Amino acid sequence: MITPIIIAITAAISILAFGNENLFQRLQLNPYLIHHRNQFHRIITHGFLHADWIHLLVNMIVLFSFGSAVENRFDILEHKGMISNPILHFLILYFIGMMISTFSTIRKYKDNFNYNAIGASGAVSAVVFAFILFSPTNTLLLMGIIPIPAIVFGVLYLVYSQYMRRKSGGNVNHDAHFIGAVFGFIYPILLEPNLIRYFFNQIF
């Protein structure tokens, strides 16, 4: 299982950066520095930073809850001969999801030196939506309280993220949430197109 390793590394770097402002500044997503000074490492390193303990714990708890399930699904696809190297595909899902989810933000804020973003939310969203593709009728807890089918949660998440993207308010990067989620849903289908039929068969 690769999920616990990702969690351990992310937690270690986040905790280290809590007390090291210089490290924090060097790793966070800054579209201006990426676009104008080619500091491309920030597209990945920002995903190992979190604003505080709550931000870190929420992302890592969600990743732990869904990551192992998605890894298991990739293992099943390997056993069925549909894919090879499931660990590699999980890493692609996570880290390409992290990268792709930043592109809109970089384009939008490339001339704003003061804009910064952190957190693994784009990558975690990709993992959650891969889970929704595999298990759309499983029950998830909306706001940790209200039980709803995973597919309903997914639709509500996308609608809310799209609304907040347009509103452009607050410090949460809703672009990353939305784009990461869409990538997470699509990537397994690119590996095995029959998954989309499997998805709809579960719903209907």
Secondary structure, 3 states (H helix, E strand, C coil): CCHHHHHHHHHHHHHHHHCCHHHHHHHCECHHHHHHHCCCCHHHHHHHCCCCHHHHHHHHHHHHHHHHHHHHHHHHHHHCCCCCCHHHHHHHHHHHHHHHHHHHHHHHHCCCCCCCECCCHHHHHHHHHHHHHHCCCCEEEECCCEEEEHHHHHHHHHHHHHHHHHHCCCCCCHHHHHHHHHHHHHHHHHHCCCHHHHHHHHHC
